Amino acid sequence: MMHYLILLLIGMYAITYQAHGQMTFSIEGYLATALEDQALERYQAQKQFLSDNNYKSPWLNRVELRVGSEDANASLNEYRLRLSPTNPAEIKANKIYYNQHLESLTTKHQIVLNEALKNRYLMVIDLIDLTQQEKYLSERIQLEEKILQNNAQQGMELKDIIVFQSNQTKHLLQYEEIKTQSLVTRYYIGLDYGISDTLTIDTDHLITVAQIKDYLTSTALADHQNLAIIEAEQELALNQQMLKIDKAEARSNIGYIQGNIDTERGTDINDHLGFQVGIRLPIVNPDKPKLNRDRVKLIDEAAKVEATKSLVQNESKLNTLQLDAWIAQYEMLRQRQALAQKIQVNANIAVDWTELSKLKNYHLDLDMELAQLEKKIRIAFIEYLDQKGLLANSPLINYLSRDFQPIINRN
């Protein structure tokens, strides 16, 4: 009775899953939700603000109107207008900083988009793996049930029945755990995608391990494309430019031009008018200690850029080594799988269900090992593309599809 109950549970799950109206999961559609990730709003708002407001310095640093009298009388007879121009070096430095800041925000936006895409890729890979595990465990449970029934008819010993049922119980628990993990993964995908437990994923058009290997061998990508390196270099450039701004602002008072009117001096208009020009002599700089402190900080930040480059290079090498090793393991297992599939059961000889179970379980073991390696290789491939800064490159494409399908914003 228990045998039929097990098969009934598996069958009911499959029927119930279909009855809820399964919908094929569009990987491109899910990846496109990264373009709407909430973390992007911060940088989009900053870029929008800077497009309407810039850092350009005004040509005039100060405008002063001075009035006065030469005696204690309340009547005013002296009027002076003083214009202090902005240091041209400050104007230039602020303009450069503005452009660099826009580039930096674009890079930060790319980093956040890259991270959002990577997280979604990893969720998709998890769903693919769980779907495959669910399939293979279901096949194993049904195989064990069939073998148990046939051996029971042939007078299977009690100890063998106990071993079989113990293994079957273990696999049933694994099956239920996989289903739970699958539901959780679908739930998190549904938070962005809008559909959760009723979606199914098409695994027929996924990129193969052979295609990943070809891509890695045919595409030479430099580490300098890494967004973390670009961000570090841009941050250093911004701080260097800020030092130039501070240096220029320390000498912002370069002088002045002043026009005078004295209504009580002389009788001719030329007697009433006058002008003055003042030039600041850059002999002393009270901000020099602060500027030197900032220069010391820049030395430390330049060292951090080099450390980032070294870290990225080491991570890239490790990732490539892992990919090569896992691809080699995958190819070896594929060869073993091909050999295993050549093992035939002679139809003219009575079937030994114990031996048949060993053969079928061996096939399933190979299938599950290959699925696990495919998961590792796909994750490492996505991390490789992440390190190279390619996930968020325009135009966006689905690197898990065989023909690199484009990712189009659903809006």
PyMOL commands that set and color helices and strands:
alter all, ss='L'
color gray80, all
select helices_A, chain A and resi 2-19+27-36+38-52+88-153+158-193+209-218+223-225+227-250+269-272+288-341+353-387
alter helices_A, ss='H'
color red, helices_A
select strands_A, chain A and resi 23-25+60-68+78-85+199-201+255-262+273-279
alter strands_A, ss='S'
color yellow, strands_A
deselect
rebuild
show_as cartoon
